[in-house]
Amino acid sequence: MADVVNKFIPELVERTKLSPLQLKVMGRIASCRTAALGGHEEACENCGVVRYSYNSCGDRHCPKCQAAKQAFWIDDLMQNTLTIKHYHIVFTVPHQLNTVCLHNGRMYYDLLFAATWNTLRSFGYSHFGTETGAVAVLHSWGQNLTLHPHVHCIVPAAGYALNGQWKNIGHSGQYLYPVRQISDAFKGKFLDSLKRALRKENELPLFNDAVQQAYKTKWVVHCEPSMASAEHVVKYLGQYTHRVAITNQRILDIADGKVTFIAKDYRDRAIRKPVTIDGTEFLRRFTMHILPKRFVKIRRFGIYNHTVKRNLNLQFVPEEKPDIDAVMKQEKPPETNVERFERLTGVNPCLCLVCKTGKMVAIRELPRIRSPAWNPFKKPVSQS
């Protein structure tokens, strides 16, 4: 992805007006794990081989900087998930409203989250008389990088009833709520809140045609049968949490001003096929999925929300009185991030790749390059 940015960002800046945030993200991706961000010189304790490890940019839109965050997030969520089956539900908004999304992404995505949870919560009370919960993750892209806002939700097959008791919900694990009913309810709630928000900003006349077209479109909420254990559910959701619009593994080739990448063709049984588009267009599509600053794209609702869980004093795992003597004997020092990453992924980032036994130790710090000689947003001067 960094190669695509370095090659096509000057032309994109000439054609399209990018926001300061988009330019900042592009710059971070271009400099991620390069000498521009500094790093460390490391040597193996065993064989003495030397390598240079450069710092990551840490941006959530960077394809290189998500593995550790994703592994840690899955590990944390495992401690706060009901040990029961869960349903995977996807709420999708039709493309007729993409113009509104591009105009004000923060408002649009906030309304999408609100309509999603309001629909799930109302159906939980009307169908089963329970307070349900959900872990929701926002995605804004399709396989070919077009704008396709949708929310992935993991909903537990249980709820907290009004009488203070846990109650199983769902229909024999096949479906949670009737698809047609939940689709119509979500459509009505989202469009109603969208019109109110646009009317408040005096912008409804600008997008009234798009809203009316969305009313005429059939909305479908996708609901899969319940999945196996809670561990399986969390790992499944983890595939969606820290994704970016495209990963480096999907990019096949960059040549002749075009980018070739792999995408699933859902019109043909979701077969993975190569897609080739203009490099500037590829980068323009990628910038559409840069989220607003400090926008929360993973949200917990209902019994999975920390505040609700604390107020209702919900216990997902039965409390057991620990044996003080056993705890003292088994007490271990807290895990470091490296140890935790190795436990979760089986990969030790400090292991020497040459001898496979030694540990890499930092011997010198490499400072950041504060005045880079080359600016990725400035076209190189041609010499005639």
Secondary structure, DSSP 8 states (H G I E B T S, - for coil): -HHHHHHHHHHHHHHS---HHHHHHHHHHHHTTSGGG-EEEEEETTT--EEEEE-----TT-TTS-HHHHHHHHHHHHTTS-SS-EEEEEEE--GGGHHHHHH-HHHHHHHHHHHHHHHHHHHHHHHHSEE-EEEEEEEEE-TTS-EEEEEEEEEESEEEETTS-EEE-SBTTTBSS-HHHHHHHHHHHHHHHHHHHHHHTT-HHHHHHHHHHHHHS----EE----S-HHHHHHHHHHHHT--S--GGGEEEEETTEEEEEEEEGGGTTEEEEEEEEHHHHHHHHHTT---TT---EEEEETTSHHHHHHTT--SS------HHHHHHH------HHHHHHHHHS--TTB-TTTSSSBEEEEEEE---SS-S--TTS------
